[in-house]
Amino acid sequence: GFRHYTVADCEFNSSKLNDIEYTQSYYYNKLEYVRFSSSVGKYVGYTEYGIKNAERWNNGPEVINRRAQKERYCFHNVGIFTESALTKS
């Protein structure tokens, strides 16, 4: 069968918003075809299908919503993770 999935990721060195990078990658049959990265600020396509989607999403509300995920998703969860890790060490 065919498999489509997405992976959202927050990479961070501290709990400061500037030290956090949010990415969301889209895969089809283990091949990444498009990715959003907060450091780039837009979608980037890696296949013909991914390039078409990236162009469409970068010109629509999708890119604005995805840019907000760094603060909404990562910043919130990094704070929870950091607090939890510090209280256990």
Secondary structure as GFF3:
##gff-version 3
##sequence-region A 1 89
A	DSSP	beta_strand	4	12	.	.	.	ID=ss1
A	DSSP	three_ten_helix	17	19	.	.	.	ID=ss2
A	DSSP	beta_strand	20	28	.	.	.	ID=ss3
A	DSSP	beta_strand	31	37	.	.	.	ID=ss4
A	DSSP	beta_strand	42	45	.	.	.	ID=ss5
A	DSSP	alpha_helix	48	58	.	.	.	ID=ss6
A	DSSP	alpha_helix	61	69	.	.	.	ID=ss7
A	DSSP	pi_helix	70	75	.	.	.	ID=ss8
A	DSSP	alpha_helix	76	88	.	.	.	ID=ss9
###
